[in-house]
Amino acid sequence: MNKNGKIFYGWWIVVATFIIMTFIYAPVANLVSLFILPVTKELNFGIPQFMLYFTVMALAGMAVGPIAGRLMKKMDVRLYLTLFILITAIAFVGFSFSTTLIHFYLFAILMGAGMVGGAMIPTSVLITNWFHDKRGLSLGIALSGSGFGGVILSPFVNWLITAYGWRAAYLALGILIAAVLVPLAVFVIRLYPADKGLLPLGVGKSVNNAQKKVLTGTSQGEALKSLSFWALCFAIIVGGIVVNSTIINLAPYLHEIGATAKTAALLLSLGSAMVIIGKLLAGRFFDKLGLITTLLIISAGSIVSLLFLMKANVVLPAILYTVFSGIGSTAITVTPAYLTGALYGEKEYGAKYGVVSIFISLGAAIAPIVSGAIYNINHSYGLLLNVLIVLSIVQFALFFVSVKTKPKFASNQDVSSGEVA
């Protein structure tokens, strides 16, 4: 609350970005498995050939990330978001009418652009712009929309597929995305606090629209020249391999170790809920415990989750796997967004995070390749789990280097006028 009793407008930005993550990121990234069997059976596609669209989508996201980061600064944010929301909606509608693999691949390009340009980058940029204090908590809440979307949309989409078919489910998602999010973008979202006559939370009192906070930090060019930035990017790639390899291989691994169908269903259900909790915890940890301690907790979460996964044919270790994986998975969600601002400042944040987003997508794109190659060595998931544990240690080492070698820049958070980058 402000002193006048009003809720700080930035919290409405948090609500809006939470809803964006719910209706864009969750359907694109979390509901894939619901469509695989009905689509491939009806159209006689091989599952690997159909799932190639996911790689196409990730590559499209890589290409769009840097462009979107700069475009968001140059365009009216309401127009920018409306554009990318409609791109995502068109992708889902296009999927509903697709009859060949090339159709899915082409619309996957739009889907990747929509996920990165409409959800990942805007959420991180908006929260960074609006919050100096409680930034980690705000990011955690906003990004947890992806997990919430998985929880509420999975049964809805599953019902649509069962009752009306996969085409109707894709079409309904496309209409829902446009209907819910376009009004939100137009009437709620504002890029800067100064657009509402405010300063970011924790910086100062309300100001006139003409007054804006000076955004401090390195430029994109300066960040790209630093060891810290590239250590961060490689840490994100490694984290992406760990997190995504676990997700895509979970079902066949559970079958290999003899886990029951009931246990598998329990893990899938709990997993989405623990993602929400994990993001909230990670954001709060960054605010309260500092960078190194939080990064250690996140990496340790991945390691411990993998150890419990080795015994996931027993219910208790299986449940504990979901708990710790919810924390570990934030290495590629809350962590990149928070560290980009914490290590390199708010100046040109969108452009810098646009580059970082390339490596988030790259980790997702190469995870199936890396995990498949490791599995094929001895056709057992045991070796893969051991390698992922080692990679979790490498991940923390790279994050540590990134923090310790961060470029220095002047802090100027109390300034209330000047250039906005």
N, C-alpha and C positions, 0 to 999 in steps of 0.2 A: 504494500500500500504506500502511496505518497502521503505527504503530510496533510494534504487536503482530503484524504480519505479515498481517493480514486486509485484503482488498480493501475500499476505501471503498464503502459501500452505494450511494452515488450513481451509481457506474458500472453497477450493475444497473438503476438507473432509466434510464440512457442506453440500455442494451441493450433494455429494455422499450419505450421510446418509439421507438427505431429500428424495432422489430418492428411497433409500431402504425402508424408511417408507411408501412411496407412493405405492410401488409395493409388499410389504410383509404385513405390518401391516394393511393397508386399506382393501385389499381383504379379509384377514383373519377375521378381527374384525368388519369392517364397512359394508360389502356387504352381510352379512348373510341373511337379510330379503328378498333379491331379489330371493333367491333360495328356500325358505321354501315352498311356495305354489306349484310351478311347480314340485319339487322333491316329495313332499308328495302325490300329486294328481296322478302322474304317477306310483309311486311305492306302493301306498296305505299304507303309513306310517301314524301313528298319529303324529300330530305336536309336542306334548311334547316328544314323543319317539325319533323323529328325532333330536329335539333340545338338547337332552341329549349329542349329540356329542360335543356341545359347552362346557359343563361341563367337558367332557373327555379331550378336548383340553386345558382347563384351568388347570386341574390337571397335565397334561403332562408338561405344561409350568412351573408349580411349581417345578416339579421334575428336569427339565433340567436346571433351572436358576442357581443354585449354581455350577453345573458341567460346564456349559458354561462359567461362569465368570472366572473360573480357567483355563479352556481349551484355552480360548482366549489368555491368557498370555503365555502358553507353546507352542502353535502351531504358525507357520507362519500365520499372520492374513489373508493373501490372500487365503491360503488353508482352514483355518477355515471358512471364510465367504462363499467360494465356496461350501463347504460341506453343510452348513445350508441353503444356497440358493437352492441347488439341493434337499434337504430334503423337503423344502416348495413346490417346483415345483412338485415333485413326489406326494405329498399329494393331490394337485389339480388334477393332471392327474389321480390319483387313485380314487378320487371322481367321475370323469367323467365316469369311468367304473364300479362303484359300483352298486350292485343290491339288497343288503340286508343291514339291519341296522348295522350288525357287521362289514361290509366293511367300512361304514362311521365312526364307532367308532375307528377302527384300524388306518385308515388314519388320523383321528383327532389327534392321538398321534403324528404323524409326523408333523401335522399342528401346534400343540402347541409348539413342539420343535423348529420348524422353526420360528415362530413368536417371541419367547423369545430369542433363540440363534442367530437368523439371523437378528433381527431388534431391539428389545428393549435394550438388553445388549450392542451390538456393538455400537449403536448410542450413548448411554450414556458414555461408556468407551472412545470412540474415541474423543468425544467433550471435555471430562474432560482432556484427555491427551494433546490435542492440544491447549486448551485455558485456560489461567489464567484470563486475562482481557476478558470482553465481553462473559463470559461463559454462563450467563443466556440468553443473546440474541442468541448466537449460538445454545444452546439447544432448545430454542423456535422455531427458524427457522427449525432446523433439525426435531424436533418432529412434527411440523405442516405439514410435509409431509403426515401424516395419514389423516388429514382433506382434503388436496389437492387431495389425492388419492380418497377419497370419492366423491369429486366434479367431477373429470374427468372420473373416472372409472364406476360410477353408471350408467350414460346413455349408456356407451359403453356395459357394461355387460347386462343391460336391453334389449338393441337392439339385442345382441347375443342370449339371451334367447328367445325373441319373434321371431326372424328370423330363428334360427337354433336349439333351444332347450337348456336345462340346461346342458346337457352333453358337448355340443360344447363350452359353456361358461366356464365351469370348465377347459376343455382341453386348451382353448385359454389362460386362465390366467396362467396355469402351464407353457406353452411354453413362454409366455411373460415374466414371472418372471425370468426364466433361461436366455433368450436371452438378456434381458436388464441388469440384475444385475451381472452375472458372469464376463463379461468384465470389469465392474465397479470395482468389487472386486479385480481383478487381476492387472489392470493397474492404478488405482487411489488410492485405500486405502493403507495407511501406519499407523501402530499402534502408533508409537512415532514420534514426530518432529525430533528427532535425526536421524531417518532413512532417512531424507532428509537434514541432516546437519543443523537443526534448533532447536530452543527452543520454548516452548509454547508462544503464544501471550501474551505479558505483562511481560515476564520474562527477556529477554535480547536479545542480538544480535545473529546472526547465529554462530553455533559452528561446529566443525568437527564431523563426525559420531561417533567418539570414545567418545565424550563428551555427557553426558546426565544429565538432571536435576535430582537432588535428590528429590524424591517424599516423602513429609512429611505427617504425620498423624498417626492415630492409625492402628495397625494391625487388621485383621478381628477378631482375638480372643479377643483383647482388646475392640473392638466395641461391640462384643456380650455380654460382661460383664457389659456394661453400661446401666443405666436406660434410657438414651437418645435414644439409638438405638431401644429399645423395645417400647418406647413411639412413636417413628417414625413409626415403623411397625404397631402398633395398629391404629395409625392415618390413615395410608394408607388403612387398612382393612375397617375402618369406612367410609373413603372417597369413597372406592370402592363400598360399599353398597349404598351410597347416589347416586353416579353418575350412576352406572349400573342399579339400581332399577328404576331410572327415565327413562332411555333409553328403557328398555325392557317393561315397563308398559305404555309408552307414547301413543301408538296407542289405546289400549283399554280404557285408561283414557279419551282421547279426545272424543271417541265415547260416553262414559258415560255422559260427561257434555254437549253433544250436539254440539260439534264443527263440522263445515262442512268439507267435504272432501277437499275442497279448502284450508281451514286453515291448515289441517293436512299436505297436500303436501307442503305448504309454510314453515311450521316448519321444516320438514325433509330437505328441500333444504337449508334454512337459517342455520340450525344446523351445517352442515358440514363447511360452510363458517366461522361461528363464532368460531368453534374449532380452525381454523387457526389463527384468530385474537387473540383469548384468549391465545394461546400458545406464540405468539409473545409478547403480553403485559406482561404475567407472567414472561417470561424470562427477559424482560427489567426492570420490577419492581424489580426482585431479584437483578439485577446489580445496580440499582439506589436508591431503597428505603430501602433495608435491608430485613432481614429475617422475623421479626415479623410483620412489616407493610404489607409486601406482603402476608404472610400467612393469615392475617386478611382480606385483600381484597379478596383473593381466597375463604375463608370460607363464607364471606359475600355475595360473588357472588352466591354461592349455595343457601343461605337462600333467597336472593332477587328473584332468578330465580324461586324457589318453590312458593313464594308468588304470583308472576305473573302467574305461571302455574295454580293456583287456578281459575284464570279468563281467561283462554286461549280460551274460546269460543268466546271471543272478540278479534279482530285482533291485536290491539295495545299491550295489555298485552301479547298476544301470541308471538309477535315479540320481546318484551322486555325479555320474558323468554329465547329465544334463545341467546340473547346478553349476559345476565348474566350467563347462563349455560355454555357458551363458556369459561368464566373465571373460574367458579367453577370446571369444569371438569379437569382443570390442576392440581388439588390435587392428581391425580393418574397418571400424565404423566410427566410434567416438574418438579413438586415439588419433587418427590422421587429421581429423577436423580440429581437434583441440591443440595438437602439437604445432600445426601450421601457424596458428595465431600465437601460441605461447613462445615458440622459438624464433619466429621471423616477424612478428608484429602484425598489426592490422592494415598497414599500408599495402595496397595492391593485393589484399588477401584473396580476392576472387581469382586473380590471375595465378597466384602461387598455388592455391588449392586446386585450380584447374589442372595444373601439371601433376600435383599429387594424385588426383583422381585417375590419371592414366595408369598409375602403378597399382591402384586398387583394382581396376578392371583387368590389368595384366595378370595379377595374381589369380583372379578368377578364371581367366582364359587358359592359363597354363597348368592350373591344378589338375585337370583331368589327364593331361599329357604326362606330367611328372608322376602322379600317383599310379597311373596305368603302367608306366615303365618300371616303377619300383615293384609293383605287384607281379609283373611278368618275369621278374628275376627268378622267383621260386613258386609263383602262383599261390602265395599265401599273404594274408593281410597282416600277419605278425611282424614281418620285416617293415611293412609300410608304417605301422604304428610306432615302431622303434625309431625310424627315420624322422617321423613327425615330431617325436619328443626331442631329438637332437636339433631339429630346425627351430623348435620353440626356444631353445637355449640360444641359438644363433640370432633369433629375432630380438631377444632382450639385449644381447651384446650390441647389435646394430642400433637399437633405440638408445642405449647408454652412450654410444659414441655420438649419436646425433645431438643429444642433450648437452654433453660435455664440450662439444665443439661448436655450439651455436654462435652465430655472429653477434657482435655487440651492437646495440643501438640505444639511443637515448629514450628514456621513458618520459612521456609528456602528457600523462593522463588528465591533468587538471586544467589543461588549456581548453578554452571554450570557443576559440575562433581560429580560422586558418584553412589550409587546404584539406580537402577530403580526397583520399586516393581510392 
